[in-house]
Amino acid sequence: MNKVQGLHHLAITTANMKEQIEFFTDKLGMELVALYWMHGVANTWHGFLRLNDDSSIAFVCNPDIGDIPVVMGQTHAGNPGANCAKGTMQHLALKVRDHEELLAMRDRLRSKGVPVIGPTDHGFCVSIYFAGPENLSLELSYSEAPIDHRAWIDPEVQALAGISDAELARYTQSSDYADQGGGVVQPGVDAPGPHMHYPPERYAQTLAVPDEVVWANSENQPPVRVAD
C-alpha cells in the first residue's frame, strides 16, 4: 500500500536566496515561512516557501554554489522540453485549482514582466510555462480528474522503456509490505542501494550511527522564540 501522500518539500539549490524569495513571493504570491541555518550542513542556509500547510518549495544556499558552472542542456534544461543530466530536475510543475486561477496566475506573471506560454491542454492536465531565476523551468497546472493509467500508458512507450505487461501490472498497483515497526536494520555500504554520495569513510561512519543516536541529536528548535 502506498504510504507516500504527496510532496512535503522540494529542495533546489540557489546562489541568491533573496532573488528566489523575491520571485516566488512577488511573482507567484507564495509566503516565506522559514529561513535558517540548514541542520547538519556547514555554512548553508535553508529557505522554505509555503505551498500549503503540508508542502513547500525549499532553497539551499551557500557561498560555493555560485562557483559551480551552469551548462545549459546539462545542469539545467532551460525550458520544459530540453535535455539535462540524468537525475536532475527537468522542470517543476506547481498546482492551481482550476482554469480561472491558471489565467489569473498568467495575468499576475505577465503583469510583472514574466513571459508565459499557454495555456495548453494536455488531456489529463492544463498548463502554462515560464522561467524562474537561475534558469529554473516552471509550470503551473490543474487537473479536473485523476489520471487514468488505462488511457495514458502508451504501449509503444512501454515497449521502448523495456517494461513487460507483468511489470506494468506491478507498477500500476502499489505493492503490499508488512510494516515491521521501524525494526529493520540499516543496510551497509555494500548493500545494493542506490546510495547517497558522500566521501566513502564518512558514509560508512554515518550508516554505522544507531538510529536512536540520530534521533537524540536532532536539531528541532526554531531560531526565534515565539511568545505564546
C-alpha positions as CSV (number, residue, x, y, z in Angstrom):
1,M,0.0,0.0,0.0
2,N,1.3,3.5,-0.9
3,K,2.1,5.5,2.2
4,V,3.6,8.4,0.3
5,Q,0.9,11.0,0.4
6,G,2.3,13.9,-1.6
7,L,5.2,16.4,-1.8
8,H,6.4,17.6,1.6
9,H,9.2,19.8,0.1
10,L,11.3,20.0,-3.0
11,A,14.8,21.4,-2.3
12,I,16.5,23.5,-5.0
13,T,20.0,25.0,-4.8
14,T,20.5,28.7,-5.3
15,A,23.3,31.1,-5.3
16,N,21.0,34.0,-4.5
17,M,18.4,33.2,-1.7
18,K,16.9,36.7,-1.8
19,E,16.3,36.6,-5.5
20,Q,14.4,33.3,-5.3
21,I,12.4,34.5,-2.3
22,E,11.6,37.7,-4.1
23,F,10.4,35.9,-7.3
24,F,8.3,33.2,-5.5
25,T,6.6,35.7,-3.2
26,D,6.1,38.6,-5.6
27,K,5.5,36.8,-8.9
28,L,3.7,33.8,-7.6
29,G,2.2,35.1,-4.3
30,M,3.8,32.5,-2.1
31,E,4.8,33.1,1.6
32,L,8.2,32.7,3.2
33,V,7.8,30.5,6.3
34,A,11.3,29.5,7.3
35,L,14.9,30.9,6.8
36,Y,17.6,29.3,8.9
37,W,21.0,27.6,9.0
38,M,20.5,24.2,7.4
39,H,20.7,21.5,10.1
40,G,23.9,19.5,9.9
41,V,25.3,21.3,6.9
42,A,28.1,23.8,7.4
43,N,27.8,27.4,6.2
44,T,24.5,26.7,4.4
45,W,21.0,28.3,4.7
46,H,17.6,26.7,4.1
47,G,14.6,28.8,3.0
48,F,11.0,27.4,2.8
49,L,8.2,28.9,0.8
50,R,4.7,27.7,1.6
51,L,2.6,25.9,-0.9
52,N,0.1,24.8,1.8
53,D,0.3,23.6,5.4
54,D,1.9,20.3,4.3
55,S,4.0,21.3,1.3
56,S,6.8,23.7,0.5
57,I,9.4,24.7,-2.1
58,A,12.8,24.8,-0.3
59,F,16.0,26.5,-1.3
60,V,19.5,25.6,-0.2
61,C,22.2,28.3,-0.4
62,N,25.9,28.7,0.5
63,P,28.8,30.7,-0.9
64,D,30.2,27.8,-3.0
65,I,27.1,27.2,-5.1
66,G,27.6,30.2,-7.3
67,D,31.0,28.9,-8.3
68,I,29.5,25.7,-9.9
69,P,29.4,26.1,-13.7
70,V,25.9,26.3,-15.3
71,V,25.8,24.4,-18.6
72,M,22.5,24.5,-20.4
73,G,21.5,21.1,-21.6
74,Q,23.5,19.5,-18.8
75,T,23.0,21.2,-15.4
76,H,19.7,22.9,-16.5
77,A,17.2,22.2,-19.2
78,G,16.1,25.9,-19.6
79,N,12.7,25.0,-21.0
80,P,10.1,22.2,-20.4
81,G,11.2,20.2,-23.4
82,A,15.0,20.4,-23.3
83,N,17.6,17.9,-22.0
84,C,19.5,18.0,-18.8
85,A,21.7,15.4,-17.0
86,K,20.1,12.3,-15.6
87,G,18.9,12.6,-12.1
88,T,18.4,16.3,-12.2
89,M,15.1,18.3,-12.2
90,Q,13.9,19.0,-15.8
91,H,11.1,21.2,-14.8
92,L,8.9,22.0,-11.7
93,A,5.1,21.9,-12.1
94,L,3.0,23.6,-9.3
95,K,-0.7,23.0,-8.9
96,V,-3.5,25.6,-9.1
97,R,-7.2,24.9,-8.6
98,D,-8.8,25.5,-12.0
99,H,-8.7,27.3,-15.3
100,E,-9.8,30.6,-13.8
101,E,-6.9,30.5,-11.3
102,L,-4.5,29.4,-14.0
103,L,-5.4,32.5,-16.1
104,A,-5.2,34.7,-13.0
105,M,-1.7,33.5,-12.4
106,R,-0.8,34.1,-16.0
107,D,-2.0,37.6,-15.7
108,R,0.0,38.1,-12.5
109,L,3.2,36.8,-14.1
110,R,2.7,38.8,-17.3
111,S,1.9,42.0,-15.4
112,K,5.2,41.7,-13.6
113,G,7.1,41.2,-16.9
114,V,7.4,37.4,-16.9
115,P,6.7,35.9,-20.3
116,V,4.2,32.9,-20.1
117,I,3.4,30.3,-22.7
118,G,-0.1,28.7,-22.7
119,P,-2.5,27.5,-21.5
120,T,-2.1,24.2,-23.4
121,D,-4.5,21.3,-22.8
122,H,-2.6,18.0,-22.3
123,G,-5.7,16.0,-21.7
124,F,-5.0,15.0,-18.1
125,C,-3.9,18.5,-17.1
126,V,-3.9,22.1,-18.4
127,S,-0.6,24.0,-18.1
128,I,1.2,27.3,-18.5
129,Y,5.0,27.6,-18.7
130,F,7.5,30.3,-17.7
131,A,11.0,30.7,-16.2
132,G,12.3,31.4,-12.7
133,P,15.6,32.8,-11.5
134,E,18.8,30.9,-12.2
135,N,17.3,29.1,-15.2
136,L,14.5,27.3,-13.3
137,S,11.9,25.9,-15.8
138,L,8.5,26.3,-14.2
139,E,4.9,25.2,-14.9
140,L,1.5,25.8,-13.3
141,S,-1.1,23.1,-13.9
142,Y,-4.5,21.9,-12.9
143,S,-6.4,18.6,-13.4
144,E,-10.1,18.0,-13.3
145,A,-9.9,14.3,-12.6
146,P,-7.2,11.8,-11.5
147,I,-5.0,10.3,-14.3
148,D,-6.5,7.0,-15.6
149,H,-3.4,4.8,-16.3
150,R,-5.5,2.7,-18.7
151,A,-5.7,5.6,-21.1
152,W,-2.4,7.3,-20.5
153,I,0.2,4.5,-20.7
154,D,1.2,4.2,-24.4
155,P,2.1,0.6,-25.4
156,E,4.7,1.9,-27.7
157,V,6.4,3.9,-25.0
158,Q,6.0,1.0,-22.6
159,A,7.9,-1.2,-25.0
160,L,10.6,1.4,-25.6
161,A,11.1,1.6,-21.8
162,G,11.6,-2.2,-21.7
163,I,8.5,-2.7,-19.4
164,S,6.7,-6.0,-19.8
165,D,3.0,-6.4,-19.2
166,A,3.7,-8.3,-16.0
167,E,5.9,-5.4,-14.8
168,L,3.3,-2.9,-15.8
169,A,0.7,-4.6,-13.7
170,R,3.0,-4.4,-10.8
171,Y,3.9,-0.7,-11.4
172,T,0.3,0.4,-11.7
173,Q,-0.7,-1.1,-8.3
174,S,1.2,-0.2,-5.2
175,S,2.9,-3.3,-3.6
176,D,2.0,-4.7,-0.3
177,Y,4.5,-4.6,2.6
178,A,4.2,-5.8,6.1
179,D,5.4,-3.0,8.4
180,Q,8.0,-4.0,11.0
181,G,7.6,-1.1,13.3
182,G,10.9,0.5,12.5
183,G,12.8,-2.6,13.3
184,V,14.7,-3.2,10.1
185,V,18.4,-3.0,10.5
186,Q,20.3,-0.3,8.5
187,P,21.9,-1.8,5.3
188,G,25.7,-1.3,5.0
189,V,27.8,0.3,2.3
190,D,27.8,-3.0,0.4
191,A,24.0,-3.1,0.1
192,P,22.6,-2.9,-3.5
193,G,21.4,0.7,-2.9
194,P,21.1,3.2,-4.5
195,H,23.4,5.1,-2.2
196,M,23.8,8.7,-1.3
197,H,27.1,10.3,-2.4
198,Y,29.4,11.1,0.5
199,P,33.1,10.6,0.9
200,P,33.4,6.8,1.5
201,E,34.8,6.9,5.0
202,R,32.2,9.5,6.1
203,Y,29.4,7.5,4.5
204,A,30.4,4.3,6.3
205,Q,30.6,6.1,9.6
206,T,27.2,7.8,9.1
207,L,25.5,4.5,8.3
208,A,27.0,3.0,11.4
209,V,25.4,5.6,13.8
210,P,22.4,3.9,15.6
211,D,19.0,5.4,14.7
212,E,18.5,6.3,18.4
213,V,21.6,8.4,18.3
214,V,20.5,10.2,15.2
215,W,17.1,10.9,16.8
216,A,18.6,12.1,20.1
217,N,20.9,14.5,18.2
218,S,18.1,16.0,16.1
219,E,18.1,19.8,15.7
220,N,14.5,20.8,16.2
221,Q,14.3,24.2,17.8
222,P,13.4,27.2,15.7
223,P,15.9,30.1,15.6
224,V,13.4,32.6,17.1
225,R,11.5,32.1,20.3
226,V,7.8,33.0,19.8
227,A,5.8,34.1,22.8
228,D,2.6,32.2,23.5
